[in-house]
Amino acid sequence: MRPAHRPRPVGGPPAVTATPDRRPGGRTARIRTQVLDAVRAELAETGHEGLTVEGVATRAGVHRTTVYRRWHDVGGLLVDVIESAGEIDWRPPDTGTLRGDLTALNREIQASLLVRPSLATALMAASFHSERAAAAQTRLWADRYAQCAVLVERAAARGELPPGRTDARGLLVAATAPVYHELVLLRSDPDPDLPARAASAAVLAAAAGAFAEQGH
């Protein structure tokens, strides 16, 4: 039996709140952990195209009927893997400055995209093949952006942003997008200076009022 990989955070500004039955105890919890670890490993190694219930069951060391009974199909497995990322106790960076926070966030994102094999990239690719996975990914990213809004709130309280309300999501997207663009779309060689450079550009734009909300 192939060893299962341990969970890693999914990319995005690195959570869908789990429903009570997402955190079961005992044997059910162990099986879920084994199966989701197996999904992550299969995805990272073979991509969405090679992901099957049978392959996951074999790697997890459980009977395939167990997987079918709980997750039904590959789409159900993908949704649970994405939603499980929301159960990770992750907190946005708190460096004392907006530029520092955004740089630290970008470095986390860059690391998740550069690790090989990259689960973050595999899940993004899988979301283009499964509407259910795409919906789960959208919910996860929306939650992460909402969670990271505190970076903008803290910056406003410190006086780093101009008076009025700043569109937190717009600022966060502008700060993190270059990392995804370079590494996922262009497949460029990793640039260790990119996280800080992208963060600085977003901070300068925000200071100039580029992300001021309408009416402010």
C-alpha atoms as one frame of an Amber mdcrd trajectory, in Angstrom:
protein
   0.000   0.000   0.000   1.390   3.408  -0.951   1.933   5.889   1.896  -0.549
   8.742   2.089   0.683  12.321   2.134  -0.061  14.516   5.127  -2.519  17.393
   4.658  -1.189  20.671   3.339  -2.993  24.006   3.152  -4.660  24.698  -0.164
  -3.482  27.788  -1.975  -5.386  31.051  -2.217  -4.904  33.610   0.332  -4.289
  30.750   2.431 -12.125  27.991   5.139 -15.297  26.919   4.763 -16.637  26.309
   8.240 -17.159  22.602   8.650 -20.583  21.306   9.540 -20.742  19.141  12.695
 -20.493  15.886  10.765 -17.253  17.089   9.172 -15.420  16.485  12.448 -16.571
  13.019  13.495 -14.699  11.050  16.112 -13.244   7.580  16.410 -13.054   5.205
  13.495 -15.033   7.516  11.200 -12.507  10.304  11.729  -9.586   7.956  11.070
 -11.117   6.714   7.837 -11.803  10.250   6.665  -8.198  11.236   7.381  -6.859
   8.187   5.517  -9.109   8.774   2.524  -8.481  12.525   2.219  -4.741  12.000
   2.593  -4.991   9.458  -0.220  -6.923  11.895  -2.427  -4.268  14.558  -1.905
  -1.488  12.127  -2.752  -3.270  10.797  -5.851  -4.050  14.325  -7.056  -0.513
  15.520  -6.561   0.965  12.499  -8.348  -1.454  11.915 -11.219  -3.667  14.997
 -11.422  -7.454  15.016 -11.743  -7.355  12.764 -14.797  -5.846   9.906 -12.818
  -8.055  10.276  -9.745 -10.411   7.332  -9.181 -12.399   6.027  -6.241 -10.655
   2.680  -6.611  -7.192   4.255  -6.551  -8.040   6.324  -3.504  -9.465   3.316
  -1.675  -6.364   1.238  -2.406  -3.982   3.925  -1.231  -6.072   4.621   1.880
  -6.297   0.936   2.738 -10.084   0.889   2.889 -12.719  -0.935   0.883 -14.037
   0.981  -2.108 -17.615   0.543  -0.908 -16.647   2.584   2.158 -15.561   5.420
  -0.106 -18.630   5.165  -2.345 -20.957   5.096   0.653 -19.649   8.336   2.139
 -18.292  10.337  -0.820 -20.259   8.769  -3.716 -17.782   9.742  -6.452 -14.638
  11.675  -7.333 -16.525  14.965  -7.134 -17.494  14.253  -3.545 -13.892  13.445
  -2.676 -12.653  16.699  -4.222 -15.243  18.761  -2.367 -14.286  17.236   0.974
 -10.564  17.777   0.365 -11.160  21.439  -0.450 -13.493  21.941   2.495 -11.016
  20.232   4.807  -8.590  23.061   4.051 -11.026  25.334   5.850 -10.604  23.264
   8.988  -6.906  24.093   9.283  -6.202  26.543  12.115  -4.587  29.163   9.858
  -4.185  32.827  10.769  -3.226  35.744   8.493   0.263  37.185   9.044   0.707
  39.968  11.593   4.081  41.644  11.051   3.152  45.156  12.136   2.899  46.698
   8.667   0.624  46.170   5.684   3.595  45.677   3.368   5.062  43.092   5.716
   1.750  41.263   6.089   1.174  41.083   2.333   4.751  39.993   1.701   4.418
  37.192   4.261   1.107  36.137   2.723   2.636  36.051  -0.749   5.529  33.963
   0.505   3.098  31.385   1.898   1.270  31.276  -1.426   4.511  31.009  -3.378
   5.680  28.134  -1.181   2.418  26.230  -1.720   2.795  26.594  -5.490   6.471
  25.685  -5.633   6.379  22.490  -3.571   6.526  19.470  -5.861   4.139  17.947
  -6.361   1.882  20.929  -5.617  -1.499  20.051  -4.179  -2.625  23.665  -4.561
  -2.017  23.593  -8.305  -3.600  20.149  -8.653  -6.783  21.291  -6.908  -7.011
  24.395  -9.067  -6.741  22.220 -12.158  -9.326  19.775 -10.801 -11.806  22.601
 -10.244 -11.957  23.119 -14.022 -13.220  19.555 -14.441 -15.760  19.405 -11.627
 -18.505  21.961 -11.022 -18.848  20.778  -7.429 -15.129  21.173  -6.828 -15.196
  24.604  -8.468 -18.024  25.730  -6.178 -16.163  24.452  -3.121 -12.983  26.179
  -4.247 -14.876  29.460  -4.732 -16.332  29.208  -1.225 -12.904  28.480   0.236
 -11.240  31.413  -1.513 -14.062  33.787  -0.561 -13.654  32.739   3.058  -9.878
  33.180   2.923 -10.221  36.682   1.473 -12.719  37.544   4.201 -10.337  36.141
   6.803  -7.472  38.236   5.391  -9.526  41.443   5.486  -8.101  41.939   8.977
  -4.794  42.898   7.334  -6.511  45.914   5.786  -8.425  46.723   8.967  -5.213
  46.776  10.980  -3.469  48.900   8.364  -6.317  51.424   8.426  -6.141  51.603
  12.216  -2.386  52.290  11.982  -2.979  55.091   9.477  -1.246  53.285   6.611
  -4.243  53.722   4.328  -6.007  56.945   3.293  -9.136  58.058   5.169 -12.311
  56.257   4.165 -13.010  52.628   3.533 -10.620  50.507   1.497 -11.893  47.592
  -0.582 -10.067  44.823   1.264 -10.760  42.116  -1.295  -9.633  44.328  -4.181
  -6.396  45.121  -2.398  -5.758  41.480  -1.495  -6.410  40.295  -5.040  -4.042
  42.928  -6.428  -1.332  41.962  -3.941  -1.501  38.203  -4.481  -2.419  37.932
  -8.175   1.138  38.422  -9.522   2.321  35.324  -7.651  -0.384  33.139  -9.210
   0.083  34.744 -12.622   3.820  34.124 -12.743   3.873  30.628 -11.279   0.576
  29.110 -12.475  -0.200  30.857 -15.766   3.264  31.745 -17.084   5.073  28.898
 -15.297   7.990  31.250 -14.725  11.020  30.363 -12.676  10.456  31.292  -9.035
  11.509  34.830  -8.148  12.328  35.203  -4.441  11.740  38.951  -4.689   8.275
  38.677  -6.232   6.295  38.369  -2.956   7.732  41.619  -1.601   7.589  43.430
  -4.936   3.932  42.554  -5.509   3.085  43.547  -1.943   4.857  46.892  -2.304
   3.054  47.701  -5.536  -0.332  46.947  -3.952   0.470  49.065  -0.880   1.518
  52.021  -3.044  -1.700  51.740  -5.048  -3.769  51.514  -1.888  -2.044  54.540
  -0.374  -2.944  56.480  -3.530  -6.599  55.572  -3.062  -6.805  52.961  -5.838
  -8.941  50.660  -3.696 -11.235  53.259  -2.110 -14.768  51.929  -1.926 -17.416
  53.704  -3.967 -18.881  56.688  -2.180 -15.855  57.272   0.084
